[in-house]
């Protein structure tokens, strides 16, 4: 079917496509979104909080050159967050907490989640 030179070129091109396919699926594909909460899951009242989702590949490293779209749903009856301070960022949200202790639940949705993800923040001393 191919001569010696044509077969070598075909095999080289096939090998390059296989390598590119594997690199894409194992290095550049998003397998999970990990939440990064600052300062921590237990925060003090009145502090600034930042929640960001980091796209992670199959090896657990941050996926380069990829951005995620995460929608955050804040509770309607919210006494923990000062609503004027809410800033939505790329893949995350920043806000200031009110001077009240308790547990804050924030729902987040993305096409990379199997279902709605709920983040619980313990607010207290």
C-alpha positions as CSV (number, residue, x, y, z in Angstrom):
1,X,0.0,0.0,0.0
2,X,2.8,2.5,1.0
3,X,6.4,2.5,-0.1
4,X,9.0,2.6,2.6
5,X,9.2,6.4,2.8
6,X,5.4,6.8,2.7
7,X,4.9,4.2,5.4
8,X,7.4,6.0,7.7
9,X,5.6,9.3,7.1
10,X,2.2,7.7,7.8
11,X,3.5,6.1,11.1
12,X,5.1,9.4,12.2
13,X,1.9,11.4,11.5
14,X,-0.2,8.7,13.3
15,X,2.2,8.8,16.3
16,X,2.0,12.6,16.5
17,X,-1.8,12.5,16.5
18,X,-1.8,9.8,19.3
19,X,0.6,11.9,21.4
20,X,-1.5,15.1,20.9
21,X,-4.7,13.2,21.8
22,X,-3.1,11.8,25.0
23,X,-1.7,15.2,26.0
24,X,-5.1,16.9,25.5
25,X,-7.0,14.3,27.5
26,X,-4.6,13.9,30.4
27,X,-3.1,17.4,30.7
28,X,-5.5,20.0,29.3
29,X,-8.9,18.3,30.1
30,X,-10.7,19.4,33.3
31,X,-11.5,16.4,35.5
32,X,-12.5,18.3,38.6
33,X,-13.0,21.7,40.1
34,X,-11.4,22.2,43.5
35,X,-12.7,25.0,45.7
36,X,-10.1,27.3,47.2
37,X,-11.6,29.2,50.2
38,X,-9.6,32.1,51.7
39,X,-9.0,32.6,54.6
40,X,-10.3,29.1,55.5
41,X,-13.6,27.1,56.1
42,X,-13.8,28.6,59.6
43,X,-13.8,32.4,59.4
44,X,-14.4,35.3,61.8
45,X,-17.3,37.6,61.5
46,X,-16.6,40.8,59.5
47,X,-13.8,39.3,57.4
48,X,-13.4,39.2,53.7
49,X,-13.9,35.8,52.0
50,X,-12.8,34.7,48.6
51,X,-14.0,31.4,47.0
52,X,-12.4,30.4,43.7
53,X,-12.7,27.1,41.8
54,X,-9.5,25.7,40.3
55,X,-9.7,23.4,37.3
56,X,-7.7,20.3,37.9
57,X,-6.4,17.7,35.4
58,X,-6.1,13.9,35.8
59,X,-2.9,14.2,37.8
60,X,-4.2,16.8,40.2
61,X,-2.4,19.8,38.8
62,X,-4.0,23.1,37.7
63,X,-5.1,22.9,34.0
64,X,-3.2,25.6,32.0
65,X,-4.9,27.9,29.6
66,X,-8.5,26.9,30.6
67,X,-11.1,29.0,32.3
68,X,-14.2,27.8,34.2
69,X,-17.6,29.4,34.5
70,X,-19.1,28.9,37.9
71,X,-22.5,30.3,38.9
72,X,-22.9,31.0,42.6
73,X,-26.4,31.0,44.2
74,X,-26.4,33.0,47.4
75,X,-29.2,32.3,49.9
76,X,-32.2,34.7,49.6
77,X,-32.6,35.1,53.4
78,X,-29.0,36.0,53.9
79,X,-27.9,37.6,57.2
80,X,-24.3,36.6,56.9
81,X,-23.1,38.4,53.7
82,X,-23.1,42.1,53.1
83,X,-24.7,42.1,49.6
84,X,-23.2,45.4,48.5
85,X,-19.7,43.8,48.9
86,X,-20.3,40.9,46.5
87,X,-17.9,40.8,43.6
88,X,-18.0,38.0,41.1
89,X,-14.7,37.1,39.6
90,X,-13.5,34.7,37.0
91,X,-14.4,31.3,38.4
92,X,-15.0,32.7,41.9
93,X,-16.7,35.2,44.2
94,X,-15.5,37.7,46.9
95,X,-17.6,39.1,49.6
96,X,-17.5,40.6,53.2
97,X,-19.2,38.9,56.1
98,X,-21.5,40.6,58.5
99,X,-20.8,40.6,62.2
100,X,-22.9,37.5,62.9
101,X,-21.9,33.9,63.7
102,X,-23.4,30.8,62.2
103,X,-23.1,28.5,59.2
104,X,-23.3,29.9,55.6
105,X,-24.2,27.6,52.7
106,X,-23.4,28.8,49.2
107,X,-24.5,26.7,46.2
108,X,-22.4,26.7,43.1
109,X,-23.1,25.3,39.6
110,X,-20.9,24.5,36.7
111,X,-21.0,22.2,33.7
112,X,-18.0,20.3,35.3
113,X,-20.1,19.4,38.4
114,X,-22.3,16.3,38.4
115,X,-24.8,18.1,40.6
116,X,-25.0,21.4,42.5
117,X,-22.0,21.8,44.8
118,X,-22.6,23.3,48.3
119,X,-19.9,25.1,50.3
120,X,-20.4,25.4,54.0
121,X,-18.6,28.2,55.9
122,X,-18.5,28.2,59.7
123,X,-18.6,31.8,60.9
124,X,-17.5,32.3,64.4
125,X,-14.6,33.0,66.8
